[in-house]
Amino acid sequence: MFRNLIFTLAIVYTVLGDDSPVPSYSTDCIMLNGTISLSVNYTGSDDKSRTDTRKISDNAKVSGTCGDKLSTLVLTDDDQDQIITFTFSANKDKSNKLNNIDPVHWGVTSIKFKYDINEASAKHQGERVATAVGSYFVTPLNMSYSCSKDMVVLVNVTDDGMNSTTTYPGEQVVFEETGLTITNGVNVSGTLKDDVTYHYCKADQKIKDVVPIAVGAALAALVVIVLVAYLIGRRRTVTAGGYERV
């Protein structure tokens, strides 16, 4: 049975243009807000799939870098020995893809989750690193990302071996987000800029497209109903002799 632990990220991390982390705000940074759940899937000693949940504590350390084309946001939870790393890529080229990102867009190209499997029921205990590489939350440059609900599956699970790496094909981590917004750029006070324009994920775009269509259909149906009622009423009136035919 899947169990989800939901924690909220309300993170502001900024660095200056030289890619060196600083404790103050700048105008070039990343703001990430959302409700995120992580479901850790592993193989039990009976070879059956099991699911556990992991929590990133509220006092997790926030670090990373912010550059012109490549940025990172890292959450380090020393209490749980867990680390989540988001890698952001910006493609300013007008014609070619860069790091799986469309021209004149930015997005997340990698999500890495480092954690431990210590459950007694696990077939293989020890450190794990789950990674998803691709293009996620892709957004046009100069816009911010918004999505009511989305999911990324981290299927590449390995140990954290230094000399050799063991893969665990039967394991995965499901990264789910609700109400996620990622903003490139905040004011020096750490608040959103007044001119933020959001790019909505495909699921939200479909909802936004359905609403005006539904409203238009409802209005059209109302017009038809009124017209039919008018014609029926007029016919009854004529039948009753209320009007003289010419």
N, C-alpha and C positions, 0 to 999 in steps of 0.2 A: 504494500500500500504506500502510495506516495504521500510524503508529508512535506509541506513547504514552510520554511521560516522566512517571514517577511521582515525586512529591515529597510529603513528609509535613509537614503543618501541625500544630504543637503550640503554639498561640498563646494567650496570656492577655493581654488588653488591658482595662484598667479605667479608668474616669473617674468623677469625682464627679457629683452630680446637676445641677450647673450647666452641663453639656455642655462643659466645658473639659477637654482631656486633661491628665492628671497622671501623674507617673512612679511613683506608689504605687498599691497595691491598694485597692479599696473593695468593699462587698458587692453593688453593682449593676454587673455587667459581663458580658462575653461570653467564654466559653472555647470554642475551636473546635479539635477534634482530628480527624485523618483522613488518609487517603492519597488524594491528588488527582492526576489526570492531565489534561492539556490537549492536545488535538489541533487544530492550526491548519490549516484547509483554505483554499486559495487557488487562483486560476486561473493556469495557466502560459502562457508565450508561445505555446504551441501550442493554447491554449483548452481544454486538458485539466485536470481537477481534480488537484491535488497536495496532499499532507498533510505537515506538519512538526510538530515538537514543541518546546515552549518550557519552560525550567526557571526557576523562581523560586529564586534562590540562598538559602542558609541564613541569610545576613546581611541579608535583606530587611528594610526598616524597617516597623514596625507602628505604625499610627496610627488615628484615628477618633474617634467621639463616642458617648456613651451617654446617651440621654434617656429620658423617661417613655414616649413613643410611637414615637420614631424614633431608630435607632442606626445607626452605620456601622462597618465594619471594613475597613481599607485596608492592602494589602501593596504596598510600593513597592520595586522591584528596580532600583536605579540601575545595576548592572552590565549588565543586559540591557535597560534602558529599558522596563520593563514595570510595569504597575500593575493590581492586582485590587481591586475595590471591592464589598463586600457591603453592601446596605442592608436593615436589619431594621425591621419595623413591628410594633407591638403594638396590637391592637384590644381595648380594654376595654369596648366597647359590648356590651350583652347581646342586641341584636336586629338590628343593621345591620352590613353589611360595611364595612370601611375599608381602602383601598389593596389591594383584592382579597383581604384576609384575613377569614376567618370571624369572627363574634362570639366574644369571649372566647378568642381565639387570637393567637399571634404567628407570624411567619415571615419569610422573605427575599422581598422584593418586587422586587429588582433585583440582577443580577450584571453588572458591567461589567469588561471586560478590555481594557486599552490596550497595544498592542504594535506592532512594526515588521515589515514585509515587506521584507527586504533580499536575498532570494534572487535570483541572476542569472536563474533560470528563470521568475521571476514576470512576468506580463503587466503588472501595475501595482505598482510599488514605492512604499514610503512608510509613513506612520503609519496605524494602524487602531484603531478602537474597536468592539468587539463587545459587544452588550448583549442581555440577556434580561430582560424585564419581565413579571411575573406573580405567582404565589404559589407559593413553593417551601419545602420543609421545614416546612410548617405544623404547629404544635404548640399544644395547649391552654396557656393561661396557667398559670404555676407548675409547668410540666413542661419537661423537656429533650428534645431530638430525638436519635434514634438510627436509623441505617440501615446495613445491611451493604453495600449497593451501590445506587447511583442515578446518574442522568445528567440534565444540563441542556444543551440545545443553544442556543448564542448565535448567532442567525441574523441579527440586525440589525447588519450590518457597514458602517461608514462610515469615511471618512478623518477626520483631526482638524483639518479646515479651520476657520479663524476666520470668514471672510466668507461662504464657501459650503461646502456639504457634498456629497461624492460618495459614492454608495452602491455597494456591491459585492454584488449579489444572488446571485452564484455562490459566495460565500465564507461560511464559518461557523467557529465554534470549539465543539468538544465538550468540555464540562466533566463529568468523571466522578469520582465519589468512592466510596471503599471504606472501610467502618468509620468512617463520619463520625458524630461526636457534637458537638452544639452545646448548650452549657449557659448558661442565663441565671442567673448568680449563682454566685460561688465564695467561699470563705473568704478572709480577709485575707491568708493565707499563700499564696494562689494555688492552693489545692487544691480539689477538688470538695467541696461540702457533703455532710454525711452523709445528708441527707434528700432527695437528688436522685431524682426519679421520671421515668423515660424514656417518651416516646411513640415507638412504633416505626412506621417507614414501612409502606406497604401491603404491599410485598413481604415484609417480615419478619413482619407480622401474619398473612399467609397461611401462612407456614411454621409459625408458632406455632399456628395453627388446625389445620393438617394433622397435626402431631405427636400430639395427644391422640386425634384421629380414627383415625389409623393404629394407635396403641396399643390403642384400644378394639376395632378390627376384628381385630387379632391375638389379643387375649384371647378374643373371641367365637369366632374360628376354632378356637382351642385347646380351648375348651369343647365345640364340635361334634365335633372329632376324638376327644376323650376319651369323649364320649357314644357315638359310633359304635363305637369300639373296645370299650367296655363291652357294648353290645348284641350285637356280633358274638361276643365271648367268652362271653356268657351263652347265646346260641343254640347254640354249639358244645357247651357243657357240657350243656345240656338234651338235645341230640341224642345225646350220648354216654351218656345215662342217668344223669347226675350228680344230677338232681333228679327227684322224683316229682311228677307233675301231680295237683292236687287237683280 
